[in-house]
């Protein structure tokens, strides 16, 4: 299972939200590049970068920060937040990300995503399914997407996308444990999907449990920043 630490960006700083609420944000580091270097030094290979400013504004805001992290580390980065145009995809890849994260657009305009898949290939994309009570939320978790998680995953698989991460908004940043039952259900129903769990990890036992149920990866944020799971522990998962 791949361990994928998260760097969420607001105003150029490394922050975490609680349950997707922009009013409940905590700044963990003024310099996300330093954080990324710490991850790499601990043996981490992947990084999940989220432009929360971009997600809210509907356009990429923190591309320069991606360039800085990509140029100063060898991490395999996926980056998203505010991706609306095919030129955004090109800009993110040019800036140094290996993978482009797509959320709201995949829900609202799957036909556009299909064009991008033909242009760049499905391996260049990681699709985000942000869920509250099994319903998809979009636009920085602020708007109802009008579709349930199973239907959405089915749509993505039909387009040839297999790499999908699922965030249970009710768990994200709450440090109460991940949505094990939800992930088990999704893995059992959609066997061809590479499911990456996101949200709720509070300790190393949670990480082990996600691995045991068959998650392809785990995106971990607040547990790292709060010190309830260590980078040294996480490095043992990837070894």
Residue pairs with C-beta under 8 A, 6 or more apart in sequence:
1 210
1 211
1 215
1 216
1 217
1 218
1 237
2 45
2 46
2 196
2 216
2 217
2 218
2 238
3 44
3 46
3 207
3 217
3 218
3 220
3 234
3 235
3 237
3 238
4 46
4 47
4 48
4 78
4 196
4 217
4 218
4 219
4 220
5 39
5 44
5 46
5 47
5 48
5 219
5 220
5 221
5 224
5 231
5 234
6 47
6 48
6 49
6 50
6 198
6 219
6 220
6 221
7 14
7 32
7 35
7 36
7 47
7 48
7 49
7 50
7 69
8 14
8 15
8 16
8 17
8 50
8 52
8 221
9 15
9 32
9 49
9 50
9 51
9 52
9 53
9 62
9 65
9 81
10 22
10 25
10 52
10 53
11 53
12 32
12 62
12 65
13 27
13 29
13 30
13 31
13 32
14 27
14 28
14 29
14 30
14 31
14 32
14 35
14 225
15 25
15 26
15 27
15 28
15 52
16 25
16 26
16 28
16 173
16 221
16 222
16 225
17 24
17 25
17 52
17 172
17 173
18 24
18 25
18 26
18 172
18 173
18 174
19 169
19 170
19 171
19 172
19 173
19 174
20 130
20 137
20 140
20 141
20 142
20 169
20 172
20 173
22 52
22 56
22 140
24 173
28 35
28 225
29 35
32 49
32 65
32 69
33 65
33 68
33 69
33 72
33 73
36 47
36 69
36 72
36 73
36 75
37 72
37 73
38 231
39 47
39 73
39 75
39 231
40 73
40 74
40 75
42 231
42 232
42 234
42 235
43 231
43 235
43 238
43 239
44 75
44 231
44 234
44 235
44 238
45 75
45 76
45 238
46 75
46 76
46 77
46 78
46 217
47 69
47 73
47 75
47 76
47 77
47 78
48 77
48 78
48 101
48 165
48 198
48 219
49 65
49 66
49 69
49 77
49 78
49 79
49 80
49 97
50 79
50 80
50 81
50 101
51 60
51 61
51 62
51 63
51 66
51 79
51 80
51 81
51 82
52 81
52 140
53 61
53 62
53 81
53 82
54 60
54 61
54 62
54 81
54 82
54 83
55 80
55 81
55 82
55 103
55 104
55 139
55 140
56 82
56 139
56 140
56 142
57 82
58 82
58 84
58 139
59 82
59 84
59 88
60 81
60 82
60 83
60 88
60 91
60 92
61 81
61 82
62 81
63 91
63 92
63 95
66 77
66 79
66 92
66 95
66 96
66 97
67 95
67 96
69 75
69 77
69 96
70 77
70 95
70 96
70 97
71 96
76 98
76 99
77 96
77 97
77 98
77 99
78 97
78 98
78 99
78 100
78 101
78 126
79 92
79 95
79 97
79 99
79 100
79 101
80 92
80 100
80 101
80 102
80 103
80 126
80 128
81 101
81 140
82 88
83 89
83 92
83 100
83 101
83 102
83 105
84 105
86 115
86 116
86 119
88 100
89 100
89 116
89 119
89 120
89 124
92 100
93 100
93 120
93 124
98 124
99 123
99 124
99 125
99 126
99 163
100 120
100 124
100 125
100 126
101 125
101 126
101 127
101 128
102 113
102 116
102 125
102 126
102 127
102 128
103 127
103 128
103 130
103 138
104 138
104 139
104 143
104 145
105 112
105 113
106 113
106 127
106 128
106 152
106 156
107 136
107 138
107 145
107 146
107 147
107 152
108 138
108 145
110 155
110 156
110 159
113 125
113 159
113 161
114 159
116 125
117 125
117 159
117 160
117 161
122 159
122 160
122 161
122 162
122 163
123 163
125 161
125 163
126 163
126 164
126 165
126 196
127 156
127 161
127 163
127 164
127 165
128 164
128 165
128 166
128 167
128 198
129 136
129 149
129 152
129 153
129 164
129 165
129 166
129 167
130 136
130 137
130 138
130 141
130 166
130 167
130 169
131 137
131 149
131 166
131 167
131 168
131 169
131 182
132 141
132 168
132 169
132 170
133 170
134 148
134 149
134 150
134 182
135 144
135 145
135 147
135 148
135 149
136 144
136 145
136 146
136 147
136 148
136 149
136 152
137 143
137 144
137 145
137 169
138 144
138 145
141 169
145 152
147 155
149 166
149 182
149 186
150 186
150 189
150 190
153 164
153 186
153 189
153 190
153 193
154 190
156 164
157 190
157 192
157 193
162 192
162 193
162 194
163 194
163 196
163 216
164 193
164 194
164 195
164 196
165 195
165 196
165 197
165 198
165 217
165 219
166 179
166 182
166 183
166 186
166 195
166 196
166 197
166 198
167 198
167 199
167 219
168 178
168 179
168 182
168 199
168 200
169 199
170 179
171 177
171 178
171 179
171 199
171 200
172 198
172 199
172 200
173 199
173 221
173 222
174 200
175 200
175 202
175 222
175 223
175 226
175 228
176 200
176 202
177 200
177 201
177 202
177 206
178 197
178 199
178 200
178 201
178 206
178 209
178 210
178 218
179 197
179 199
179 200
180 209
180 210
180 213
183 195
183 197
183 210
183 213
183 215
184 213
186 193
186 195
187 193
187 195
187 213
187 214
187 215
194 216
194 217
195 214
195 215
195 216
196 215
196 216
196 217
196 218
196 219
197 210
197 215
197 217
197 218
197 219
198 218
198 219
199 219
200 206
201 207
201 210
201 218
201 220
201 223
201 229
202 223
202 228
202 229
203 223
203 228
203 229
204 229
204 230
204 233
204 234
206 223
206 229
207 218
207 220
207 229
207 233
207 234
207 237
210 218
211 218
211 237
220 229
220 234
223 229
224 230
224 231
224 234
